[in-house]
Amino acid sequence: MTRSADGPFSAPASTTLRFGTLILLSASATAMWYWLFSTIWRPIDGVAAQARCEVRSGYYLAMGKWLPPDEQARYNQYHRCMANVTPNSVLWVAVSLALLAVVTLALFALQPVWRRRRKRLIPIEALSAADTTALREELRALVRTAGLARPPRFLIESANPRPAGRAFGGLGRREVSLSAGLVVQLRHSPEKFRAVVLHELAHDRNGDVTITYVTLAAWRAFVLVTVIPALASLVDPALATAQPFRNPFQVGWSLWSTQLATLGWFFPVLTALVYVSRIAVLRVREGYADARAAQWLAPAVLREVFTAAAAQDGTRWWHTHPRLAARVRLLGEPVRLLRPGFWENFTAGFAVQIAGIYAYLALDSSWDGSSGSLINQGAHDAATLVTAMVVGIAGWRGASFIGSGQGGRGVYTRAGLGLGLGLASSYGLVMLREGLLLHNSPALSVNSFTLAGLGRDLVLVALMLVCTVLLCHWAGYCSQLVGATSRWPGGLLAAVAVLAGAWACLRWWNNLNYGMPPIADTLAGDASMWRQSVLEAHWTVLDPAVVKGVLYPFVLLPVLGPVTSFAAPLLWLVPLLLGAARRGTVRSAARSGVVAALVWLVIEVSLRAVAHATVPSGTRAGGGFAVVFVCWEIAAVLVVQLGTGLVLGARRMRLMPSLFATTVTGVLCCLALWAAHVTDSCVPGLQISTAGCPSHGDVFVAFQALRDVGFLGSAMTVGGVLLGRALRRSPRSRPALGHLSGTAPRLGLVALACGFIGLAAWPPPHHEKVDSVGVDYVAPHFDPAEVARESYPDWLRGGGIAQALTAQSALTNLFKAAEPALRQQATWAAISHDSRFRLACQTLAHVAPQTGAFPPPPGTATSAHWAAYVQLIAGFAERCTAATESADPGTETADLTAAMRTSLQPADDMTADIVAAGKSMR
């Protein structure tokens, strides 16, 4: 069990986790607001400039972020254009965070000076030595009791008649203020005096004085730097523009609604969480100080002091001291401070997720939009690594709490649920904010939400909750093993392994939600091809279920990141190295894994014999049957792993050696599978392929089966072990934990884990039948009509309406100049030599190529109308030019007259499009 020699101080304090949460939340809220500010802020013509970037690049915001690869260049070109229009989001966020840090440090450094001046504190050295001799001796004795290497500086608050003390300090020496009432109490109630002073010295001993006053400074800096500007922009949205001093009632409802949708409710939620985190830090540090002081004097005296203080001040939810009942309970059970709570992990998960989201958004809006870039992936991985640290702390503290004999493994479940729900709640709130922001943009809403879908999100949340709960249990189990072995190398190994394993197992969450394109359509394309393979094979009625069960995880698991590469073997390797099983148990598990692999080999031979006997050679030679058959082979491996876990669970073998056993089975089966597909044609009676002997194989899935076997096999093992234990009727004691003696067993375990990783990462060879079971990325589907309707106003703002009006003005001037000839009030010969007509014709001839070169609007109908309009302008320019330059303009003027008297339908269609877009923009 975990050592608990130092009681509640045997693991990282909850104060540290809550303090980190406060800093992360305040920084995230600041980054969020200034990132939104950078996206809202525009120069005077900023909206038109953004629209021009859309027109020049051919990418419109309504198209969404995820484009087919051949159109991704448009998105990148749009980002490069916008870089010259909008401020760099990363720069805005970096400057805001730097300002927040500077203000925090300044307030932290100034607060001791401010407190000394405001309270008029007098150093005890400035008082008469004769009057304070007893006080000084008592204080020196209490400092020795507290074990402080450097005694604090004591000051007297002469204007306060109530018995009170306060430990504070900045960048220099710690200080403790003692009220005049407390000094008087030394004479008639020395025990209470000692209780108050030791409580304050306990803050210094615990090292939370700096945390306390950085917390206070961080909250005040957050209010100054972020809350006040944000609330001001809510009241007057013009403050968030390049013209901040406009009349707020003239900015328009659209800007008000945007501010309310983005900040009106979301920012107050973050601010409330920051404030709650501030209170949590200040309250929990009091519990640790009480526990430390209780080691130096009788807890009954502390209870009496707490009761008197509560009677004078009362306790409210906004107070920085815990309620009296909570403080008294902690005095009796100080190890409760070790318990990883639900809410502290919830707020930590929420803070980590918010920080990761807005770090990603700031980076994504400042560089080219390829989410697979190292920069964006780094933001996701950093957030996941911090989440892994929270998992490790929860496991460490939970193991210490269980080791004290005060609780069971339910503490891991509560911590995991809190962390998972915090991550999910943060993601849900961000999605809700995005949904409110895009409620008037159906095309963008479809791109962002319909494909994700509530059902898909709930499945991901459930899967993530399972991961966080299991990881907290695993981290706690490793911490318990470290406590049992009492060796520092084991502790270092467990810490690194927990970080690596939790990072690998949770990396998929941010990747799927933010770092990867919507994959629903891509998987639909995969499923279509798999159905074709099933139809070609036409072997058994279970083919569709087997193919989907094997290939869906096969396609999805690479998206999850390195979970199949090293997370799966880490789950059993680290506990076994720390002593989760004795040497004999590990040997037994290895033998069980080999036996299970032999069982699979029998099933493999049987499958090949049945296929060779029942499937025609022509069907077996096709790629469809190759896909179906390899799915049956992999499914057989998973079934064998499930059965192995069931048997070992019934025999009461522990979970970690059981996972080791099924890993042995998986590795041996995958090697055999590889060999079977290379030497397939070498055994005529079991032949599936028609390739030569040996061959390069037929389906590359066979050579990367560890994708499924590593992840799904581990899940099957866990389920099998739990089911086996439940089905066993007669009780049987499980083998005790023990030290894994000898170097050879350890090297064998490490070699197997390394072999697993090597096989999982080994590139497959080229295959003769099916070189891929997937299809290329399929762009998310959206309604082209909706995209065109939402993008057309941007095209107009980006120069379309200006170009159309310029061409229309030139054409109108030409008609006015030709009006006398059209009314037969003058001859065309005279008109063609008229300076006004010539100028109008030259202007139209100059405008026509500009109109033709201008990018067409989005949408089939509007693009066709624009093309007809361009053709109309070019036709009139050509005819009038011919009429003015010809020596005998008779034919040319007749052609121009006929054109002017025919229908101008393209101009009417273009005008109708502009009018309709104008109505939708209101």
Secondary structure, DSSP 8 states (H G I E B T S, - for coil): ----TTGGGSS--HHHHHHHHHHHHHHHHHHHHHHHHHHH---TTHHHHHHHHHHHHT--GGG-S---GGGHHHHHHHHHHHTTTS--HHHHHHHHHHHHHHHHHHHHHHHHHHHHHHHT-EEGGGS-HHHHHHHHHHHHHHHHHHT-SS--EEEEETT--S--EEEE--SS--EEEEEHHHHHHHHH-HHHHHHHHHHHHHHHHHT-HHHHHHHHHHHHHHIIIIIHHHHHHHH-GGGGSS-TTS-GGGS-HHHHHHHIIIIITHHHHHHHHHHHHHHHHHHHHHHHHHHHHHTTS-HHHHHHHHHHHHHHH---TT-SS--HHHHHHHHH-GGGGGS--HHHHHHHHHHHHHHHHHHHHHHHTTS-S-TTSHHHHHHHHHHHHHHHHHHHHHHHHHHHHHHTTS--THHHHHHHHHHHHHHHHHHHHHHHHHHHHTTT-HHHHIIIIITT-HHHHHHHHHHHHHHHHHHHHHHHHHHHHHHHHT-HHHHHHHHHHHHHHHHHHHHHHHIIIIIS---HHHHHHHHHHHHHHHHHH---TTHHHHHHHHHHHHHHGGGG-GGGTTHHHHHHHHHHHTTSS-HHHHHHHHHHHHHHHHHHHHHHHHHHHHHHHHS-HHHHTSHHHHHHHHHHHHHHHHHHHHHHHHHHHHTT--HHHHHHHHHHHHHHHHHHHHHHHHSGGGSGGG----S-SS-S-SBGGGGGTHHHHHHHHHHHHHHHHHHHHHH--S-----------SHHHHHHHHHHHHHHHHHHHS-----SSBS-SS---------HHHHHHHHHHHHIIIIIHHHHHHHHHHHHHHHHHHHHHHTTSS-HHHHHT-HHHHHHHHHHHHHHHHHHHS---SSHHHHHHHHHHHHHHHHHHHHHHHHHH-SSTHHHHHHHHHHHHS--HHHHHHHHHHHHHHHHH-
